[in-house]
Amino acid sequence: MSTEEKVANHYTHGSLETAILQSLAADGKDIDNLRIRDLAGVDEFHLGRHAATVDFARDLDLSAGLRLADIGSGLGGPARHFADSYGCIVSGIDLTEEFVQVANSLTARCGLADQVSFRQGSALALPFESGSFDRTTLIHVGMNIEDKARLFAEIRRILTPGGRFGLYEIMQMRDGTLPFPMPWAMELETSFVRSPDEYRLLLEGAGFAVELEQDRSALAIRLAHEARAKAAGGQRDQGFRTLMGPRAGERSSNVNTSVEAGLLAPIEMIARAV
Ligand SMILES: C[S@@+](CC[C@H](N)C(=O)[O-])C[C@H]1O[C@@H](n2cnc3c(N)ncnc32)[C@H](O)[C@@H]1O
């Protein structure tokens, strides 16, 4: 089995849409007329959750009508935010068929299908014309992709010159052994976490100039503390549990403690296509 097949299997749940809709209905939401905020907590699969997406979008200099490709779009929470808050026209692409289907369904239920669409495909062979996007985003996807030189070359190819690429990725900040399972991989075999230095070098090699870099660990740590306090009070983070399935608690805890120990960090970089 190829790495991509293993990664898609890792994320496939089997009955994710039913699980999400049931939990939304149980919370009193109208599942046929969803608002984006109804999905908070279930449709963003990265550290810092929606707060991180809001800050990231602000740094990307978005405006109405910009064409944006979200690579590894998951359930589409970030893509819907870029469209709903800024008026971007968003194309999401993701390896995991089930995520693509659920992302399109949630988007239609939010009334955003004319601005946002998702298709299945690989970040290493993007099914888009060269120069067809003004912005590209990559949020917590690089950890599953070994060949980052090819990834960034593909992303550079689909951007217009002067276009911006925003990435928000978990990176390794010092030497040390990662604990597994992690949210993105049960074992090291499909985990390719790299350092900010490596990311920067590969970005420059692919024709990007890095214009902004920031460590979002403080936000991730604060949200992890809040989630722990809620769990201690009997309020579990059901959205993340639904997404992660087996061993969800252990997987969350492994990434959170690695960030707290300074071994990993969620890093945002904004790069311009030169
Ligand atoms: C941790 S999730 C993040 C999803 C989304 N970006 C978010 O922040 O909510 C990682 C996503 O990357 C996708 N992915 C991993 N490797 C990929 C590849 N080679 N091509 C396209 N998508 C990929 C997975 O299917 C999964 O949906």
The ligand as an SDF file (V2000), in Angstrom:
LIG
                    3D

 27 29  0  0  0  0  0  0  0  0999 V2000
   -5.0170   17.0350   10.0660 C   0  0  0  0  0  0  0  0  0  0  0  0
   -6.0480   17.0940    8.6410 S   0  0  0  0  0  0  0  0  0  0  0  0
   -6.2080   18.8580    8.3820 C   0  0  0  0  0  0  0  0  0  0  0  0
   -7.4490   19.1870    7.5770 C   0  0  0  0  0  0  0  0  0  0  0  0
   -7.6850   20.6880    7.3480 C   0  0  0  0  0  0  0  0  0  0  0  0
   -6.5710   21.3130    6.6630 N   0  0  0  0  0  0  0  0  0  0  0  0
   -7.9690   21.3960    8.6440 C   0  0  0  0  0  0  0  0  0  0  0  0
   -7.1060   22.1380    9.1090 O   0  0  0  0  0  0  0  0  0  0  0  0
   -9.0680   21.2130    9.1930 O   0  0  0  0  0  0  0  0  0  0  0  0
   -4.9040   16.6050    7.3510 C   0  0  0  0  0  0  0  0  0  0  0  0
   -5.5810   16.4770    5.9860 C   0  0  0  0  0  0  0  0  0  0  0  0
   -4.5810   16.3780    4.9780 O   0  0  0  0  0  0  0  0  0  0  0  0
   -5.0350   15.4640    4.0020 C   0  0  0  0  0  0  0  0  0  0  0  0
   -3.8510   14.9710    3.2750 N   0  0  0  0  0  0  0  0  0  0  0  0
   -2.7840   14.2940    3.7770 C   0  0  0  0  0  0  0  0  0  0  0  0
   -1.9060   14.0110    2.8090 N   0  0  0  0  0  0  0  0  0  0  0  0
   -2.4120   14.5310    1.6600 C   0  0  0  0  0  0  0  0  0  0  0  0
   -1.9790   14.5600    0.2920 C   0  0  0  0  0  0  0  0  0  0  0  0
   -0.8320   13.9680   -0.0990 N   0  0  0  0  0  0  0  0  0  0  0  0
   -2.7610   15.1830   -0.6080 N   0  0  0  0  0  0  0  0  0  0  0  0
   -3.9280   15.7740   -0.2540 C   0  0  0  0  0  0  0  0  0  0  0  0
   -4.4060   15.7600    1.0120 N   0  0  0  0  0  0  0  0  0  0  0  0
   -3.6590   15.1500    1.9560 C   0  0  0  0  0  0  0  0  0  0  0  0
   -5.7540   14.4060    4.8160 C   0  0  0  0  0  0  0  0  0  0  0  0
   -6.6140   13.6380    4.0360 O   0  0  0  0  0  0  0  0  0  0  0  0
   -6.4600   15.2560    5.8570 C   0  0  0  0  0  0  0  0  0  0  0  0
   -7.7210   15.6700    5.4220 O   0  0  0  0  0  0  0  0  0  0  0  0
  1  2  1  0
  2  3  1  0
  2 10  1  0
  3  4  1  0
  4  5  1  0
  5  6  1  0
  5  7  1  0
  7  8  2  0
  7  9  1  0
 10 11  1  0
 11 12  1  0
 11 26  1  0
 12 13  1  0
 13 14  1  0
 13 24  1  0
 14 15  1  0
 14 23  1  0
 15 16  2  0
 16 17  1  0
 17 18  1  0
 17 23  2  0
 18 19  1  0
 18 20  2  0
 20 21  1  0
 21 22  2  0
 22 23  1  0
 24 25  1  0
 24 26  1  0
 26 27  1  0
M  CHG  2   2   1   9  -1
M  END
$$$$
